[in-house]
Amino acid sequence: MKSKPRAPRSDGLRNRDAILDAATHCLDADPHASMSDIAEAAGVGRVTLYGHFSTREELLEAALVRSIDRAERDLSTIDLEGPALEALERLVRRSWRIVNSQQRMLSAVEASLGNDAIRAHHEEPMTRVRLLIERGQAAGSMRSDLRASWLSTCFMSILHAAAAELRGGALAEEEADRVVLATLRSLLAKD
């Protein structure tokens, strides 16, 4: 008879959460943070860290997945009913701030795992945007000369560019909503 796998111990779950919190914080401060830096920030030894994540890449991917899951919980509360362009504006106001808060960690993940790994974990947010664009295209309020999947990619690229400009000081936070919304409106709205 096969035995059931044991549930993780509560201290193991606490350690894992502390490691992921530390990874997010350390990578935000320094995208090249080492496993030792992260272990120290988490208050665990390297053996404990490696017991949870055998490689830096595995840790980065887990931190990415957790960040995306948290963002998804936040974004799923946005009312996307009504006219597609208005719903898009509500989504944009929250989305670019989430992207901004995760920009440096995303850079570290991209440098280590590549853009394909990030895209693979962005299916849910990309689907939300694509469906909203398709709805706008069907209603005639959004351009239909370009595929919704391409426009969704452009949408995400603009959010990431805005976050980079904000971090670099080229875009002031008080004008970011207006700039991002105007840019996306000009990209998506039907002439």
N, C-alpha and C positions, 0 to 999 in steps of 0.2 A: 504494500500500500504506500502510495506516494504521500509525503507530508506536505502540508500547505506551507507556502513561503511565509516567513514571519513578517509581521508589519514592522516598519522601521521604528526604532526606539525614539522616544520624544527628544532625548538629547541629541541624537543623530539628526533629527529634523531641524532642531534649533541650530546646530552647527552648519547644516546645509544652508539654511536661511541666512545665517550670519555671513557665511562665505559669499553667497550671491549678493547680499547687501554690500559687503566690502568690495567685491569685484566691481559692482556698478559705481560705487563711490571712487574707488581707485582709478578705474578706467576713465571716469569723467575728469579726474585731476591729471592723469597721465596715461594716454592710450598705450604706452609701452610698459605699464606696471607689470612687475614680475609676479610669479606665483608666491614667492616669499613675501613681497609687499602685501599681497592680498591676504595671505595667511596671518601676517602680523596685524593687519587692520581688522581682521575678523576675530582676533583673539584666540586663534587655534594654531596648533603646530602644523608643520609641513606634512607630517604623516597623516593627520586628520584631513587636511586639505586634499591630499592625493588619494585618500580613502574614498572621498566623494567624487573627485574629478581627476582622472589619471593623466590628463594633459591640459595645457592652457587652452587649447582649441575646444576641448570638451567643456571647460568652464565658461569660455566666452559664449559658446552656443547656448548653454543653459541660462546664462545671464540674459542673452538676447531673447530667448523664448519666454522667460519670466517677465521681462519688460514689455514684450508684445502682448502677453496675456493680460497684464495689468492695464495696458493702454486699451485693449479691446473691451475690457469690463467698463472702462470710462466711456469709450466711444459708443458702446451699445446703448447708453442711456440717452443719446441725442435723438430728438424728435426729427425724423426724416420724412414726415408726412408733408403734404401740400406741394406747391410748385417746386420743381426740381432745383431751380437756381437758388431759391430761398433756403431749401434744405441743405444745399451744398454750402451756402454761406455759414449756416450753423455748424456744419461739420468742419469747415475750414478753421473757424475761430478756435475750436478746441484742438484740432489735429496738429496745426503748426506748432502749438505750444508743447505738445507731447513730443513731437519730433525735435524741437529745440532742446528739451530737457534731456534727450537721449543722444544728441548728435555726436558727442565725443566717444561715447561707448560704441555707437554704430560705426564710427570710423575705425576704432580698434578691431571690432569684429570683421569689418570689411577687409582691413589690412591682413588679418590673420586667416580668415576663412574664405574671403572673396565675396563679390557681390551676389553671386548665385545663391550662396547660403542665406544671405539676408532676404533675397527675393523669395526663396522657398518658404520662409517663415512669415511672409507678408501676405499670404493668400487671402486671409479674411479681410484685412483692411482694403486690399486692392479690389476684392469682390464687391465690398460695400460701395466704393467709389464708382466702379464700373457699372453696377446696377443703377446707381443714381444717374449717371451720365446716360445710360441707355433709356431710362425713364424720361429724361429731358429731351433726348433725341426723338423718342416716340411722340412726345407732346409737342414737338416743334420749337421748343425754347432753347435747345442746345444744337450746336452745329452737328451735322450728320455726314459731312464730307470726309471725315476721318473716323477710323474705328474707335469704339469706346475703350478698347483695351489700350490703344496708343494714348488716348487722352488721359486715361487713368495713370499711365506711366508718367506723362508730363505733369499731372497733378502732384504726384509724389515727389517728382524732381523739384518742382517749384517750392514745395514745403521744405525740402532739405536745403535748397539754395537759400531760402529766407532764414532758416536757422543758422546757416554758415555766415550769412551777412550780418545777422544780429550778433553772433559771437565775435565776429571780426570788427564790430563797431561801425560797419558801413550802413546799417539799418538800425534806427532807434526803435525801441520797444513800443513807444506810444504811436508810431506810424506803421508798425508791422501789419496790423489787421487791415488797414486801408490798402497798403501796397500789395499784400498777398491776395486780398479779395479782388482788387482791380486787375491784377495780372491774370488771375484765374478766370475772371469774368470775360476778359478780352480773349482768352484762349478758348473758352467753352461756349459763350453765348452766340446764338445765331445772329448773323448780321441783319 
